[in-house]
């Protein structure tokens, strides 16, 4: 069994789509992006989509196949991995930390525009920590961008409950049999 992987991501934002493209073009190579906003039929702003990119600025365009569905109150957040890659043989072109970060968010937050990585569980145990900063890349944000965006996602992968944790607020447990179902 592979060792437990711990991933931390520093999120910077919020940007509009053009501002995110500009920031990503100059400051990011391998990164995550999270889109918050409302689709036409929604009344409240929600987390909509998470994606990854090796040159992330190439993904942040108006004609993006998922981002174009978020038409109102769209906010973009850019995420930078703050921990090292796991050691060992590289099995994919995509960095493992980016892949698992996207997978855990898409799977456990059930983001409406993510279709891939929502059905199956990751093949190894992973804990993921989110931290949020302003666009100056130095000032921590006092509040999270959305109340449903957890500080910690813990997936132990061995008959223990997975959980989403909001520091100082609440914890949500997923009992082992229930989180294995799609």
OpenMM code with the backbone's topology and positions (N, CA, C; nanometers):
from openmm import Vec3, app, unit

residues = "UNK UNK UNK UNK UNK UNK UNK UNK UNK UNK UNK UNK UNK UNK UNK UNK UNK UNK UNK UNK UNK UNK UNK UNK UNK UNK UNK UNK UNK UNK UNK UNK UNK UNK UNK UNK UNK UNK UNK UNK UNK UNK UNK UNK UNK UNK UNK UNK UNK UNK UNK UNK UNK UNK UNK UNK UNK UNK UNK UNK UNK UNK UNK UNK UNK UNK UNK UNK UNK UNK UNK UNK UNK UNK UNK UNK UNK UNK UNK UNK UNK UNK UNK UNK UNK UNK UNK UNK UNK UNK UNK UNK UNK UNK UNK UNK UNK UNK UNK UNK UNK UNK UNK UNK UNK UNK UNK UNK UNK UNK UNK UNK UNK UNK UNK UNK UNK UNK UNK UNK UNK UNK UNK UNK UNK UNK UNK UNK UNK UNK UNK UNK UNK UNK UNK UNK UNK UNK UNK UNK UNK UNK UNK UNK UNK UNK UNK UNK UNK UNK UNK UNK UNK UNK UNK UNK UNK UNK UNK UNK UNK UNK UNK UNK UNK UNK UNK UNK UNK UNK UNK UNK UNK UNK UNK UNK UNK UNK UNK UNK UNK UNK".split()
positions = [
    Vec3(0.0845, -0.1178, 0.0000),
    Vec3(0.0000, 0.0000, 0.0000),
    Vec3(0.0893, 0.1246, 0.0000),
    Vec3(0.0627, 0.2198, -0.0916),
    Vec3(0.1422, 0.3427, -0.0923),
    Vec3(0.1174, 0.4253, 0.0339),
    Vec3(0.2167, 0.5054, 0.0685),
    Vec3(0.2036, 0.5896, 0.1865),
    Vec3(0.1000, 0.6991, 0.1639),
    Vec3(0.0506, 0.7493, 0.2744),
    Vec3(-0.0494, 0.8560, 0.2715),
    Vec3(0.0124, 0.9826, 0.2127),
    Vec3(-0.0605, 1.0486, 0.1256),
    Vec3(-0.0132, 1.1696, 0.0587),
    Vec3(-0.0818, 1.2917, 0.1189),
    Vec3(-0.0034, 1.3929, 0.1536),
    Vec3(-0.0560, 1.5189, 0.2065),
    Vec3(-0.0274, 1.6275, 0.1041),
    Vec3(-0.1329, 1.7007, 0.0640),
    Vec3(-0.1198, 1.8065, -0.0355),
    Vec3(-0.1759, 1.9352, 0.0231),
    Vec3(-0.1021, 2.0437, 0.0079),
    Vec3(-0.1514, 2.1757, 0.0473),
    Vec3(-0.1535, 2.2637, -0.0765),
    Vec3(-0.2593, 2.3422, -0.0890),
    Vec3(-0.2701, 2.4342, -0.2019),
    Vec3(-0.2965, 2.5739, -0.1491),
    Vec3(-0.2245, 2.6686, -0.2064),
    Vec3(-0.2488, 2.8098, -0.1795),
    Vec3(-0.3336, 2.8632, -0.2941),
    Vec3(-0.4521, 2.9129, -0.2604),
    Vec3(-0.5449, 2.9687, -0.3592),
    Vec3(-0.5339, 3.1205, -0.3586),
    Vec3(-0.5320, 3.1801, -0.4766),
    Vec3(-0.5205, 3.3249, -0.4901),
    Vec3(-0.6392, 3.3775, -0.5700),
    Vec3(-0.7006, 3.4831, -0.5209),
    Vec3(-0.8145, 3.5382, -0.5924),
    Vec3(-0.8859, 3.6402, -0.5082),
    Vec3(-0.9972, 3.6829, -0.5533),
    Vec3(-1.0672, 3.6337, -0.6700),
    Vec3(-1.0357, 3.7215, -0.7914),
    Vec3(-1.0467, 3.6578, -0.9071),
    Vec3(-1.0224, 3.7235, -1.0344),
    Vec3(-1.1472, 3.7121, -1.1200),
    Vec3(-1.1620, 3.8037, -1.2161),
    Vec3(-1.2542, 3.7766, -1.3250),
    Vec3(-1.1764, 3.6902, -1.4241),
    Vec3(-1.2405, 3.6406, -1.5274),
    Vec3(-1.1735, 3.5474, -1.6179),
    Vec3(-1.0517, 3.6107, -1.6854),
    Vec3(-1.0637, 3.7344, -1.7290),
    Vec3(-0.9511, 3.8029, -1.7919),
    Vec3(-0.8357, 3.8257, -1.6954),
    Vec3(-0.8680, 3.8635, -1.5727),
    Vec3(-0.7649, 3.8829, -1.4710),
    Vec3(-0.6959, 3.7530, -1.4344),
    Vec3(-0.7721, 3.6440, -1.4295),
    Vec3(-0.7133, 3.5131, -1.4014),
    Vec3(-0.6202, 3.4715, -1.5144),
    Vec3(-0.6604, 3.4961, -1.6380),
    Vec3(-0.5749, 3.4623, -1.7525),
    Vec3(-0.4440, 3.5403, -1.7450),
    Vec3(-0.4537, 3.6696, -1.7148),
    Vec3(-0.3345, 3.7547, -1.7073),
    Vec3(-0.2416, 3.7083, -1.5948),
    Vec3(-0.2973, 3.6804, -1.4771),
    Vec3(-0.2165, 3.6341, -1.3641),
    Vec3(-0.1540, 3.4980, -1.3929),
    Vec3(-0.2311, 3.4090, -1.4522),
    Vec3(-0.1807, 3.2746, -1.4818),
    Vec3(-0.0706, 3.2787, -1.5872),
    Vec3(-0.0831, 3.3677, -1.6830),
    Vec3(0.0160, 3.3779, -1.7906),
    Vec3(0.1525, 3.4180, -1.7351),
    Vec3(0.1532, 3.5047, -1.6329),
    Vec3(0.2813, 3.5530, -1.5829),
    Vec3(0.3327, 3.4788, -1.4592),
    Vec3(0.2431, 3.4211, -1.3772),
    Vec3(0.2868, 3.3660, -1.2488),
    Vec3(0.2697, 3.2150, -1.2311),
    Vec3(0.1954, 3.1482, -1.3174),
    Vec3(0.1627, 3.0074, -1.2931),
    Vec3(0.2006, 2.9209, -1.4127),
    Vec3(0.2489, 2.8029, -1.3845),
    Vec3(0.2694, 2.7036, -1.4898),
    Vec3(0.1725, 2.5886, -1.4615),
    Vec3(0.2099, 2.4984, -1.3731),
    Vec3(0.1235, 2.3881, -1.3324),
    Vec3(0.0363, 2.4378, -1.2186),
    Vec3(-0.0943, 2.4412, -1.2413),
    Vec3(-0.1816, 2.4995, -1.1387),
    Vec3(-0.3232, 2.4461, -1.1504),
    Vec3(-0.4029, 2.4793, -1.0488),
    Vec3(-0.5452, 2.4491, -1.0444),
    Vec3(-0.6225, 2.5785, -1.0670),
    Vec3(-0.7455, 2.5656, -1.1094),
    Vec3(-0.8341, 2.6816, -1.1126),
    Vec3(-0.9724, 2.6359, -1.0692),
    Vec3(-1.0359, 2.7213, -0.9902),
    Vec3(-1.1701, 2.6945, -0.9394),
    Vec3(-1.2606, 2.8074, -0.9860),
    Vec3(-1.3769, 2.7706, -1.0366),
    Vec3(-1.4747, 2.8688, -1.0821),
    Vec3(-1.5933, 2.8675, -0.9863),
    Vec3(-1.6274, 2.9851, -0.9363),
    Vec3(-1.7459, 3.0051, -0.8542),
    Vec3(-1.8390, 3.0975, -0.9307),
    Vec3(-1.9669, 3.0833, -0.9086),
    Vec3(-2.0624, 3.1706, -0.9747),
    Vec3(-2.1987, 3.1057, -0.9838),
    Vec3(-2.2789, 3.1577, -1.0770),
    Vec3(-2.4142, 3.1049, -1.0943),
    Vec3(-2.4361, 3.0672, -1.2400),
    Vec3(-2.5001, 2.9543, -1.2590),
    Vec3(-2.5492, 2.9168, -1.3907),
    Vec3(-2.6858, 2.9824, -1.4075),
    Vec3(-2.7380, 2.9909, -1.5299),
    Vec3(-2.8637, 3.0649, -1.5533),
    Vec3(-2.9804, 3.0247, -1.4639),
    Vec3(-2.9910, 2.9007, -1.4258),
    Vec3(-3.1060, 2.8552, -1.3476),
    Vec3(-3.0827, 2.8621, -1.1961),
    Vec3(-2.9671, 2.9066, -1.1512),
    Vec3(-2.9345, 2.9052, -1.0093),
    Vec3(-2.9586, 3.0406, -0.9440),
    Vec3(-3.0034, 3.0360, -0.8179),
    Vec3(-3.0307, 3.1591, -0.7431),
    Vec3(-2.9113, 3.2022, -0.6587),
    Vec3(-2.8319, 3.1073, -0.6128),
    Vec3(-2.7202, 3.1402, -0.5239),
    Vec3(-2.5874, 3.1047, -0.5906),
    Vec3(-2.4843, 3.1811, -0.5553),
    Vec3(-2.3492, 3.1548, -0.6048),
    Vec3(-2.2992, 3.0240, -0.5444),
    Vec3(-2.2346, 2.9426, -0.6255),
    Vec3(-2.1864, 2.8126, -0.5807),
    Vec3(-2.0525, 2.7815, -0.6466),
    Vec3(-1.9828, 2.6832, -0.5895),
    Vec3(-1.8630, 2.6315, -0.6547),
    Vec3(-1.9107, 2.5502, -0.7746),
    Vec3(-1.8547, 2.5762, -0.8914),
    Vec3(-1.9051, 2.5144, -1.0132),
    Vec3(-1.8090, 2.4123, -1.0757),
    Vec3(-1.6799, 2.4471, -1.0814),
    Vec3(-1.5878, 2.3646, -1.1605),
    Vec3(-1.4459, 2.3810, -1.1088),
    Vec3(-1.3724, 2.2701, -1.1071),
    Vec3(-1.2290, 2.2746, -1.0792),
    Vec3(-1.1570, 2.2103, -1.1970),
    Vec3(-1.0468, 2.2703, -1.2351),
    Vec3(-0.9676, 2.2169, -1.3450),
    Vec3(-0.8192, 2.2318, -1.3161),
    Vec3(-0.7395, 2.1652, -1.3964),
    Vec3(-0.5942, 2.1726, -1.3833),
    Vec3(-0.5350, 2.2009, -1.5201),
    Vec3(-0.4136, 2.2497, -1.5196),
    Vec3(-0.3457, 2.2744, -1.6458),
    Vec3(-0.1962, 2.2845, -1.6256),
    Vec3(-0.1212, 2.2353, -1.7236),
    Vec3(0.0237, 2.2485, -1.7192),
    Vec3(0.0647, 2.3901, -1.7570),
    Vec3(-0.0016, 2.4508, -1.8502),
    Vec3(0.0067, 2.5936, -1.8783),
    Vec3(-0.1345, 2.6454, -1.8555),
    Vec3(-0.1671, 2.6725, -1.7316),
    Vec3(-0.3062, 2.6946, -1.6924),
    Vec3(-0.3698, 2.8125, -1.7654),
    Vec3(-0.2917, 2.9091, -1.8077),
    Vec3(-0.3524, 3.0239, -1.8764),
    Vec3(-0.4192, 2.9829, -2.0075),
    Vec3(-0.3764, 2.8725, -2.0678),
    Vec3(-0.4389, 2.8271, -2.1930),
    Vec3(-0.5802, 2.7738, -2.1700),
    Vec3(-0.6149, 2.7424, -2.0449),
    Vec3(-0.7477, 2.6897, -2.0120),
    Vec3(-0.8467, 2.8001, -1.9758),
    Vec3(-0.7980, 2.9174, -1.9417),
    Vec3(-0.8823, 3.0254, -1.8882),
    Vec3(-0.9290, 3.1172, -2.0003),
    Vec3(-1.0259, 3.0681, -2.0777),
    Vec3(-1.0790, 3.1450, -2.1903),
    Vec3(-1.2316, 3.1393, -2.1889),
    Vec3(-1.2921, 3.2369, -2.2514),
    Vec3(-1.4392, 3.2435, -2.2571),
    Vec3(-1.5009, 3.1211, -2.3252),
    Vec3(-1.4300, 3.0609, -2.4199),
    Vec3(-1.4862, 2.9463, -2.4914),
    Vec3(-1.4554, 2.8123, -2.4233),
    Vec3(-1.4092, 2.8156, -2.2989),
    Vec3(-1.3851, 2.6930, -2.2224),
    Vec3(-1.5163, 2.6160, -2.2138),
    Vec3(-1.5123, 2.4872, -2.2390),
    Vec3(-1.6341, 2.4062, -2.2486),
    Vec3(-1.7188, 2.4042, -2.1218),
    Vec3(-1.6637, 2.4343, -2.0058),
    Vec3(-1.7412, 2.4373, -1.8807),
    Vec3(-1.7586, 2.5786, -1.8263),
    Vec3(-1.6561, 2.6594, -1.8363),
    Vec3(-1.6625, 2.7941, -1.7791),
    Vec3(-1.7672, 2.8807, -1.8477),
    Vec3(-1.7956, 2.8528, -1.9737),
    Vec3(-1.8969, 2.9323, -2.0432),
    Vec3(-2.0371, 2.9092, -1.9886),
    Vec3(-2.0578, 2.8028, -1.9111),
    Vec3(-2.1879, 2.7780, -1.8487),
    Vec3(-2.2124, 2.8665, -1.7269),
    Vec3(-2.1074, 2.9197, -1.6687),
    Vec3(-2.1193, 3.0068, -1.5511),
    Vec3(-2.1251, 3.1495, -1.6035),
    Vec3(-2.2458, 3.2033, -1.6091),
    Vec3(-2.2653, 3.3314, -1.6771),
    Vec3(-2.2810, 3.4491, -1.5815),
    Vec3(-2.3092, 3.4226, -1.4534),
    Vec3(-2.3339, 3.5329, -1.3599),
    Vec3(-2.2461, 3.5188, -1.2366),
    Vec3(-2.1981, 3.6329, -1.1875),
    Vec3(-2.1163, 3.6397, -1.0667),
    Vec3(-1.9953, 3.5463, -1.0711),
    Vec3(-1.9351, 3.5316, -1.1876),
    Vec3(-1.8228, 3.4381, -1.2029),
    Vec3(-1.6979, 3.4926, -1.1346),
    Vec3(-1.6390, 3.4093, -1.0505),
    Vec3(-1.5120, 3.4385, -0.9851),
    Vec3(-1.4168, 3.3239, -1.0144),
    Vec3(-1.2924, 3.3573, -1.0398),
    Vec3(-1.1900, 3.2559, -1.0641),
    Vec3(-1.0882, 3.2600, -0.9507),
    Vec3(-1.0465, 3.1430, -0.9083),
    Vec3(-0.9421, 3.1274, -0.8079),
    Vec3(-0.8321, 3.0416, -0.8677),
    Vec3(-0.7085, 3.0830, -0.8518),
    Vec3(-0.5936, 3.0088, -0.9025),
    Vec3(-0.5225, 2.9420, -0.7861),
    Vec3(-0.4947, 2.8134, -0.7996),
    Vec3(-0.4333, 2.7359, -0.6922),
    Vec3(-0.2954, 2.6880, -0.7286),
    Vec3(-0.2042, 2.7060, -0.6351),
    Vec3(-0.0653, 2.6660, -0.6543),
    Vec3(-0.0314, 2.5606, -0.5496),
    Vec3(0.0218, 2.4473, -0.5924),
    Vec3(0.0587, 2.3401, -0.5001),
    Vec3(0.1744, 2.3890, -0.4132),
    Vec3(0.1606, 2.3721, -0.2811),
    Vec3(0.2618, 2.4194, -0.1872),
    Vec3(0.3426, 2.3055, -0.1258),
    Vec3(0.3209, 2.1830, -0.1720),
    Vec3(0.3933, 2.0674, -0.1191),
    Vec3(0.4656, 1.9962, -0.2324),
    Vec3(0.5591, 1.9103, -0.1961),
    Vec3(0.6399, 1.8384, -0.2950),
    Vec3(0.5612, 1.7240, -0.3582),
    Vec3(0.6040, 1.6866, -0.4766),
    Vec3(0.5478, 1.5696, -0.5447),
    Vec3(0.5869, 1.4432, -0.4687),
    Vec3(0.5031, 1.3391, -0.4727),
    Vec3(0.5429, 1.2130, -0.4086),
    Vec3(0.6609, 1.1513, -0.4830),
    Vec3(0.7441, 1.0817, -0.4084),
    Vec3(0.8600, 1.0180, -0.4702),
    Vec3(0.8182, 0.8918, -0.5438),
    Vec3(0.9044, 0.8421, -0.6263),
    Vec3(0.8774, 0.7197, -0.6992),
    Vec3(0.8595, 0.7440, -0.8472),
    Vec3(0.8284, 0.6374, -0.9176),
    Vec3(0.8127, 0.6431, -1.0620),
    Vec3(0.6909, 0.7271, -1.0997),
    Vec3(0.7082, 0.8123, -1.1967),
    Vec3(0.5994, 0.8978, -1.2445),
    Vec3(0.5140, 0.8165, -1.3417),
    Vec3(0.3844, 0.8040, -1.3104),
    Vec3(0.2961, 0.7199, -1.3901),
    Vec3(0.2182, 0.7973, -1.4955),
    Vec3(0.2050, 0.9288, -1.4796),
    Vec3(0.1279, 1.0122, -1.5712),
    Vec3(0.2064, 1.1371, -1.6052),
    Vec3(0.1654, 1.2040, -1.7124),
    Vec3(0.2263, 1.3319, -1.7485),
    Vec3(0.1869, 1.4388, -1.6476),
    Vec3(0.0624, 1.4368, -1.6038),
    Vec3(0.0116, 1.5328, -1.5060),
    Vec3(0.0750, 1.5052, -1.3700),
    Vec3(0.1115, 1.6110, -1.2993),
    Vec3(0.1674, 1.5948, -1.1656),
    Vec3(0.0646, 1.5277, -1.0745),
    Vec3(0.1115, 1.4357, -0.9915),
    Vec3(0.0225, 1.3610, -0.9024),
    Vec3(-0.0510, 1.4534, -0.8057),
    Vec3(0.0161, 1.5557, -0.7556),
    Vec3(-0.0479, 1.6464, -0.6609),
    Vec3(-0.1640, 1.7219, -0.7263),
    Vec3(-0.1458, 1.7654, -0.8510),
    Vec3(-0.2548, 1.8324, -0.9226),
    Vec3(-0.3698, 1.7360, -0.9486),
    Vec3(-0.3363, 1.6162, -0.9918),
    Vec3(-0.4369, 1.5160, -1.0246),
    Vec3(-0.5230, 1.4830, -0.9027),
    Vec3(-0.4591, 1.4569, -0.7884),
    Vec3(-0.5347, 1.4236, -0.6674),
    Vec3(-0.6115, 1.5425, -0.6132),
    Vec3(-0.5563, 1.6623, -0.6253),
    Vec3(-0.6277, 1.7818, -0.5798),
    Vec3(-0.7583, 1.7989, -0.6568),
    Vec3(-0.7512, 1.7859, -0.7875),
    Vec3(-0.8720, 1.7955, -0.8696),
    Vec3(-0.9690, 1.6835, -0.8348),
    Vec3(-0.9175, 1.5627, -0.8210),
    Vec3(-0.9994, 1.4453, -0.7938),
    Vec3(-1.0766, 1.4594, -0.6633),
    Vec3(-1.0091, 1.4990, -0.5550),
    Vec3(-1.0766, 1.5105, -0.4259),
    Vec3(-1.1836, 1.6187, -0.4276),
    Vec3(-1.1549, 1.7320, -0.4884),
    Vec3(-1.2557, 1.8376, -0.4951),
    Vec3(-1.3759, 1.7950, -0.5799),
    Vec3(-1.3495, 1.7411, -0.6962),
    Vec3(-1.4597, 1.7010, -0.7840),
    Vec3(-1.5444, 1.5912, -0.7200),
    Vec3(-1.4808, 1.4947, -0.6576),
    Vec3(-1.5520, 1.3797, -0.6010),
    Vec3(-1.6305, 1.4149, -0.4748),
    Vec3(-1.5656, 1.4793, -0.3791),
    Vec3(-1.6299, 1.5003, -0.2500),
    Vec3(-1.7130, 1.6281, -0.2431),
    Vec3(-1.6845, 1.7275, -0.3260),
    Vec3(-1.7669, 1.8480, -0.3274),
    Vec3(-1.8785, 1.8387, -0.4302),
    Vec3(-1.8744, 1.7337, -0.5147),
    Vec3(-1.9763, 1.7115, -0.6172),
    Vec3(-2.0027, 1.8395, -0.6973),
    Vec3(-1.8968, 1.8941, -0.7541),
    Vec3(-1.9079, 2.0164, -0.8327),
    Vec3(-1.9925, 1.9893, -0.9560),
    Vec3(-2.0922, 2.0731, -0.9847),
    Vec3(-2.1905, 2.0414, -1.0883),
    Vec3(-2.1347, 2.0312, -1.2305),
    Vec3(-2.0285, 2.1028, -1.2624),
    Vec3(-1.9768, 2.0986, -1.3994),
    Vec3(-1.8629, 1.9992, -1.4188),
    Vec3(-1.8166, 1.9379, -1.3115),
    Vec3(-1.7151, 1.8323, -1.3244),
    Vec3(-1.7848, 1.7001, -1.3478),
    Vec3(-1.7450, 1.6308, -1.4530),
    Vec3(-1.8003, 1.4991, -1.4819),
    Vec3(-1.6970, 1.3906, -1.4572),
    Vec3(-1.5743, 1.4172, -1.4971),
    Vec3(-1.4675, 1.3207, -1.4734),
    Vec3(-1.4262, 1.3276, -1.3274),
    Vec3(-1.3745, 1.2185, -1.2785),
    Vec3(-1.3234, 1.2077, -1.1420),
    Vec3(-1.4309, 1.2259, -1.0353),
    Vec3(-1.5563, 1.2064, -1.0692),
    Vec3(-1.6624, 1.2151, -0.9694),
    Vec3(-1.7203, 1.0776, -0.9360),
    Vec3(-1.7004, 0.9816, -1.0191),
    Vec3(-1.7610, 0.8502, -0.9984),
    Vec3(-1.6741, 0.7584, -0.9126),
    Vec3(-1.5447, 0.7514, -0.9440),
    Vec3(-1.4553, 0.6594, -0.8741),
    Vec3(-1.3792, 0.7330, -0.7643),
    Vec3(-1.3247, 0.6543, -0.6729),
    Vec3(-1.2431, 0.7096, -0.5659),
    Vec3(-1.0956, 0.7027, -0.6044),
    Vec3(-1.0129, 0.7902, -0.5500),
    Vec3(-0.8694, 0.7842, -0.5792),
    Vec3(-0.8099, 0.6511, -0.5337),
    Vec3(-0.7041, 0.6055, -0.5991),
    Vec3(-0.6463, 0.4753, -0.5658),
    Vec3(-0.5577, 0.4755, -0.4413),
    Vec3(-0.5323, 0.5897, -0.3833),
    Vec3(-0.4494, 0.5953, -0.2627),
    Vec3(-0.5088, 0.6949, -0.1642),
    Vec3(-0.4639, 0.6876, -0.0400),
    Vec3(-0.5151, 0.7782, 0.0624),
    Vec3(-0.4473, 0.9149, 0.0494),
    Vec3(-0.5303, 1.0189, 0.0628),
    Vec3(-0.4837, 1.1554, 0.0416),
    Vec3(-0.5536, 1.2478, 0.1412),
    Vec3(-0.4789, 1.3437, 0.1930),
    Vec3(-0.5362, 1.4528, 0.2702),
    Vec3(-0.4998, 1.5811, 0.1983),
    Vec3(-0.5968, 1.6686, 0.1849),
    Vec3(-0.5792, 1.7900, 0.1067),
    Vec3(-0.6167, 1.9107, 0.1911),
    Vec3(-0.5295, 2.0121, 0.1932),
    Vec3(-0.5564, 2.1324, 0.2719),
    Vec3(-0.5608, 2.2553, 0.1807),
    Vec3(-0.6663, 2.3347, 0.1959),
    Vec3(-0.6827, 2.4598, 0.1216),
    Vec3(-0.6430, 2.5772, 0.2093),
    Vec3(-0.5729, 2.6750, 0.1472),
    Vec3(-0.5431, 2.8026, 0.2127),
    Vec3(-0.5705, 2.9116, 0.1105),
    Vec3(-0.6289, 3.0233, 0.1552),
    Vec3(-0.6702, 3.1278, 0.0616),
    Vec3(-0.5960, 3.2577, 0.0883),
    Vec3(-0.5558, 3.3233, -0.0217),
    Vec3(-0.4815, 3.4484, -0.0146),
    Vec3(-0.5424, 3.5487, -0.1119),
    Vec3(-0.5126, 3.6766, -0.0878),
    Vec3(-0.5558, 3.7803, -0.1804),
    Vec3(-0.4649, 3.7785, -0.3030),
    Vec3(-0.4983, 3.8571, -0.4017),
    Vec3(-0.4254, 3.8546, -0.5289),
    Vec3(-0.2836, 3.9098, -0.5187),
    Vec3(-0.2474, 3.9701, -0.4061),
    Vec3(-0.1094, 4.0168, -0.3893),
    Vec3(-0.0134, 3.9027, -0.3532),
    Vec3(-0.0654, 3.7821, -0.3343),
    Vec3(0.0104, 3.6599, -0.3048),
    Vec3(0.0769, 3.6617, -0.1683),
    Vec3(0.0412, 3.7556, -0.0813),
    Vec3(0.1037, 3.7630, 0.0501),
    Vec3(0.0019, 3.7729, 0.1635),
    Vec3(-0.1095, 3.8379, 0.1398),
    Vec3(-0.2073, 3.8631, 0.2449),
    Vec3(-0.3069, 3.7482, 0.2545),
    Vec3(-0.3093, 3.6787, 0.3703),
    Vec3(-0.4089, 3.5717, 0.3856),
    Vec3(-0.5493, 3.6303, 0.3915),
    Vec3(-0.6447, 3.5560, 0.3374),
    Vec3(-0.7846, 3.5991, 0.3440),
    Vec3(-0.8418, 3.5575, 0.4790),
    Vec3(-0.9215, 3.6438, 0.5349),
    Vec3(-0.9832, 3.6168, 0.6639),
    Vec3(-1.0937, 3.5111, 0.6500),
    Vec3(-1.1697, 3.5185, 0.5417),
    Vec3(-1.2805, 3.4257, 0.5196),
    Vec3(-1.2560, 3.3441, 0.3932),
    Vec3(-1.3091, 3.2244, 0.3918),
    Vec3(-1.2994, 3.1407, 0.2711),
    Vec3(-1.3880, 3.1997, 0.1625),
    Vec3(-1.3580, 3.1725, 0.0361),
    Vec3(-1.4341, 3.2313, -0.0741),
    Vec3(-1.5814, 3.1886, -0.0794),
    Vec3(-1.6093, 3.0687, -0.0333),
    Vec3(-1.7471, 3.0179, -0.0328),
    Vec3(-1.7646, 2.9337, 0.0931),
    Vec3(-1.8777, 2.9453, 0.1618),
    Vec3(-1.8949, 2.8720, 0.2879),
    Vec3(-1.8869, 2.7199, 0.2742),
    Vec3(-1.9132, 2.6653, 0.1562),
    Vec3(-1.9074, 2.5201, 0.1386),
    Vec3(-1.7704, 2.4695, 0.0938),
    Vec3(-1.6741, 2.5568, 0.0802),
    Vec3(-1.5388, 2.5170, 0.0393),
    Vec3(-1.4614, 2.4820, 0.1663),
    Vec3(-1.4322, 2.3543, 0.1902),
    Vec3(-1.3716, 2.3142, 0.3179),
    Vec3(-1.2232, 2.3489, 0.3259),
    Vec3(-1.1757, 2.3575, 0.4486),
    Vec3(-1.0334, 2.3781, 0.4723),
    Vec3(-0.9551, 2.2496, 0.4478),
    Vec3(-1.0164, 2.1366, 0.4770),
    Vec3(-0.9465, 2.0086, 0.4699),
    Vec3(-1.0373, 1.9026, 0.4092),
    Vec3(-0.9814, 1.8229, 0.3186),
    Vec3(-1.0507, 1.7053, 0.2653),
    Vec3(-0.9621, 1.5867, 0.2995),
    Vec3(-1.0148, 1.4938, 0.3760),
    Vec3(-0.9371, 1.3794, 0.4217),
    Vec3(-0.9994, 1.2511, 0.3685),
    Vec3(-0.9242, 1.1806, 0.2851),
    Vec3(-0.9689, 1.0530, 0.2294),
    Vec3(-0.8677, 0.9457, 0.2690),
    Vec3(-0.8968, 0.8664, 0.3732),
    Vec3(-0.8000, 0.7677, 0.4206),
    Vec3(-0.7910, 0.6397, 0.3366),
    Vec3(-0.8891, 0.6097, 0.2538),
    Vec3(-0.8879, 0.4968, 0.1596),
    Vec3(-0.8863, 0.3584, 0.2218),
    Vec3(-0.9062, 0.3463, 0.3507),
    Vec3(-0.9084, 0.2131, 0.4110),
    Vec3(-1.0126, 0.2048, 0.5208),
    Vec3(-1.1353, 0.1859, 0.4828),
    Vec3(-1.2477, 0.1610, 0.5725),
    Vec3(-1.2656, 0.2617, 0.6859),
    Vec3(-1.2027, 0.3760, 0.6766),
    Vec3(-1.2305, 0.4846, 0.7687),
    Vec3(-1.3120, 0.5882, 0.6943),
    Vec3(-1.3905, 0.6670, 0.7652),
    Vec3(-1.4727, 0.7643, 0.6931),
    Vec3(-1.3881, 0.8763, 0.6317),
    Vec3(-1.4246, 0.9134, 0.5119),
    Vec3(-1.3670, 1.0339, 0.4524),
    Vec3(-1.4386, 1.1509, 0.5168),
    Vec3(-1.3724, 1.2673, 0.5200),
    Vec3(-1.4395, 1.3810, 0.5829),
    Vec3(-1.3952, 1.5125, 0.5215),
    Vec3(-1.4888, 1.6045, 0.5256),
    Vec3(-1.4632, 1.7431, 0.4900),
    Vec3(-1.4610, 1.8203, 0.6208),
    Vec3(-1.3623, 1.9078, 0.6384),
    Vec3(-1.3469, 1.9788, 0.7642),
    Vec3(-1.3409, 2.1289, 0.7369),
    Vec3(-1.4251, 2.2023, 0.8098),
    Vec3(-1.4232, 2.3474, 0.8079),
    Vec3(-1.3674, 2.3895, 0.9432),
    Vec3(-1.2467, 2.4417, 0.9480),
    Vec3(-1.1838, 2.4767, 1.0753),
    Vec3(-1.2693, 2.5776, 1.1508),
    Vec3(-1.2902, 2.5485, 1.2789),
    Vec3(-1.3662, 2.6385, 1.3633),
    Vec3(-1.5157, 2.6320, 1.3433),
    Vec3(-1.5633, 2.5427, 1.2597),
    Vec3(-1.7062, 2.5417, 1.2313),
    Vec3(-1.7661, 2.4029, 1.2455),
    Vec3(-1.7445, 2.3202, 1.1485),
    Vec3(-1.8164, 2.1941, 1.1450),
    Vec3(-1.7315, 2.0872, 1.0789),
    Vec3(-1.7725, 1.9623, 1.0969),
    Vec3(-1.7128, 1.8509, 1.0256),
    Vec3(-1.8257, 1.7687, 0.9667),
    Vec3(-1.8006, 1.7146, 0.8505),
    Vec3(-1.8984, 1.6282, 0.7859),
    Vec3(-1.8299, 1.4950, 0.7612),
    Vec3(-1.8883, 1.3863, 0.8093),
    Vec3(-1.8316, 1.2534, 0.7934),
    Vec3(-1.9054, 1.1783, 0.6837),
    Vec3(-1.8309, 1.0955, 0.6117),
    Vec3(-1.8889, 1.0051, 0.5125),
    Vec3(-1.8532, 0.8651, 0.5606),
    Vec3(-1.9504, 0.7881, 0.6034),
    Vec3(-1.9227, 0.6540, 0.6503),
    Vec3(-1.8706, 0.5695, 0.5361),
    Vec3(-1.7851, 0.4743, 0.5655),
    Vec3(-1.7123, 0.3990, 0.4634),
    Vec3(-1.8010, 0.3449, 0.3510),
    Vec3(-1.9094, 0.2751, 0.3780),
    Vec3(-1.9899, 0.2248, 0.2656),
    Vec3(-2.0586, 0.3348, 0.1847),
    Vec3(-2.0958, 0.4454, 0.2481),
    Vec3(-2.1732, 0.5462, 0.1765),
    Vec3(-2.0887, 0.6303, 0.0815),
    Vec3(-1.9610, 0.6569, 0.1115),
    Vec3(-1.8838, 0.7393, 0.0197),
    Vec3(-1.8271, 0.6585, -0.0957),
    Vec3(-1.8393, 0.5279, -0.0899),
    Vec3(-1.7907, 0.4442, -0.2009),
    Vec3(-1.8902, 0.4415, -0.3159),
    Vec3(-2.0155, 0.4766, -0.2894),
    Vec3(-2.1168, 0.4790, -0.3951),
    Vec3(-2.1067, 0.6084, -0.4746),
    Vec3(-2.1310, 0.6008, -0.6082),
    Vec3(-2.1281, 0.7244, -0.6892),
    Vec3(-2.2466, 0.8134, -0.6609),
] * unit.nanometer
topology = app.Topology()
chain = topology.addChain("A")
for resn in residues:
    res = topology.addResidue(resn, chain)
    for name in ("N", "CA", "C"):
        topology.addAtom(name, app.Element.getBySymbol(name[0]), res)
